[in-house]
Amino acid sequence: MPKTGYEFLPHTTDAYIAATGATIEEALEFAGMALFDVMCNVKSISPEITDEVEFEGHDEITLLYDWLESLLLKFELEGKVYSKFEVRHVKKLPSALHAAATVSGERYDRRRHGSKVEVKAVTFHRMEVVRKNSTTTLRFILDL
């Protein structure tokens, strides 16, 4: 795996992804990119609109889940796709981890963005956070 970025891992029926960054913020950015890469051609998405996304979890696993779920809901409910992700911070609060991000993209257009695979849900199955050699890797499965 490259030092940073994402890759699709072997899985028989779903999308199993490893997103790696120098920080958890960067790893979350790559996880967001991978989510949209499963669904459409990310390279065809222009960063025309910008949205703010806040998410939280009681630990890093639930933070990752809430991030991916928030992005998937923006696609399903608002018809938006994104190609640029900036997770500004992950802060530890007394009862949870809180994060804020800026995401840029545009309204989904099947002709321009294509249609790869429908993501039905984000799952907790095999979701993990691994820190090694000054990188953070987030592994997760998307139910297709």
Protein Blocks (a to p, Z undefined) as FASTA:
>chain_A
ZZbdcdddddfkbccdddddfbfklmmmmmmmmmmmmmmcfklpccfbccddddddfbfk
lmmmmmmmmmmmmmmmnopacfbdcdfbdcddfkbccdddddddddddfklnopabdcfb
dcfehpacddeehiacddddddZZ
